[in-house]
Amino acid sequence: MSQSFETDLIWIDGELVPWKDAKVHVMTKALHYGTGAFEGIRAYWNEPQLYIFRLTKHIQRLINSEKIYGFNSPLSLEELRSAVIETVKANSIRSDVYIRPLVITGYGPVGLDIRNLKASTIIIIVRMGRYFEKAGISVVVSSWRRLSIQSNPITAKVTGHYTNSVIAKNEALKDGYDDAILLNDRGEVCEGSGENIFMVRDGELATPPISSGTLDGITRSSIIKVARDMGFNVSERSIERSELYSAEELFFVGTAAEVTPIFEVDRRKVGGGTVGPITERMKSKFGLIVRGMDNKYIDWLEPVY
Ligand SMILES: Cc1ncc(COP(=O)(O)O)c(C=O)c1O
């Protein structure tokens, strides 16, 4: 029986393969060494149109991730963009979905040399509603630190880096929280397990800079732009852990999380412990933008049909 997130067809190296047949060999190097570049992209259905949010920016980041690690993918930005659109159309998508392009170093002998290994490109569409079901979440500052930028090029979004996110997320879940905030190796606030973070203090917004080791999130940069256009001051600056406890508002942003209010951090209420007014404004503005209901940002959307 198929599960609710499944769709019909997966794109693998130019071919549309039925979902159940989309398999790779166990000697695929990416399985052993975490050498897969990937993206997470949302598409929003607003009858009669499906809008892919910032497709080009996501594909550009994918190509940068491949380049940083030296994966040999033959596909150009335009070919990857077309492949995503082809896969969405082939699945006749008429609902909100999450698109997962994945470029993996392929079949080869045991060993770390990937220089001459061909990469495979895979595009998967999954059905996905909200990442967090609740109106606001409870988070904990993780006992695990974010990967150091001196050990890994973490501007690259590659599968191997996500063992760090998985251990932090699952520790938080086991301890009864919804997610974790990871500090960097200097002890500064960095990001969530799969989200960037924003803080409101004195009516202004702050978010850790890219140099903190946070992912250069596409939702993050979109929210910075929109907030500034709305007249807010937004600073990209180092944030101390203790500032989280006196913040007026905190929220996560990301493709999966969209704009998610944080109600509690380390069992301390954030502000009034409900959705703060600035978070609410950013959340509803973002909701309109992604469904093509705000003309100012219409260029961020890729209409499929
Ligand atoms: C570790 C991490 N930080 C932040 C984000 C948010 O980035 P984006 O808004 O580009 O999805 C993600 C999601 O991709 C992530 O995995």
Ligand as a Chemical Component Dictionary entry (heavy atoms), coordinates in Angstrom:
data_LIG
# 
_chem_comp.id                   LIG 
_chem_comp.type                 NON-POLYMER 
_chem_comp.pdbx_formal_charge   0 
_chem_comp.three_letter_code    LIG 
# 
loop_
_chem_comp_atom.comp_id 
_chem_comp_atom.atom_id 
_chem_comp_atom.alt_atom_id 
_chem_comp_atom.type_symbol 
_chem_comp_atom.charge 
_chem_comp_atom.model_Cartn_x 
_chem_comp_atom.model_Cartn_y 
_chem_comp_atom.model_Cartn_z 
_chem_comp_atom.pdbx_ordinal 
LIG C1 C1 C 0 20.550 23.217 8.647 1  
LIG C2 C2 C 0 19.567 24.055 7.914 2  
LIG N1 N1 N 0 19.468 25.363 8.196 3  
LIG C3 C3 C 0 18.586 26.159 7.558 4  
LIG C4 C4 C 0 17.728 25.666 6.588 5  
LIG C5 C5 C 0 16.766 26.570 5.888 6  
LIG O1 O1 O 0 17.193 26.823 4.590 7  
LIG P1 P1 P 0 16.159 27.110 3.414 8  
LIG O2 O2 O 0 15.358 28.280 3.818 9  
LIG O3 O3 O 0 17.018 27.400 2.222 10 
LIG O4 O4 O 0 15.318 25.902 3.257 11 
LIG C6 C6 C 0 17.796 24.316 6.262 12 
LIG C7 C7 C 0 16.921 23.749 5.228 13 
LIG O5 O5 O 0 17.348 23.503 4.160 14 
LIG C8 C8 C 0 18.731 23.497 6.930 15 
LIG O6 O6 O 0 18.803 22.199 6.649 16 
# 
loop_
_chem_comp_bond.comp_id 
_chem_comp_bond.atom_id_1 
_chem_comp_bond.atom_id_2 
_chem_comp_bond.value_order 
_chem_comp_bond.pdbx_ordinal 
LIG C1 C2 SING 1  
LIG C2 N1 SING 2  
LIG C2 C8 DOUB 3  
LIG N1 C3 DOUB 4  
LIG C3 C4 SING 5  
LIG C4 C5 SING 6  
LIG C4 C6 DOUB 7  
LIG C5 O1 SING 8  
LIG O1 P1 SING 9  
LIG P1 O2 DOUB 10 
LIG P1 O3 SING 11 
LIG P1 O4 SING 12 
LIG C6 C7 SING 13 
LIG C6 C8 SING 14 
LIG C7 O5 DOUB 15 
LIG C8 O6 SING 16 
# 
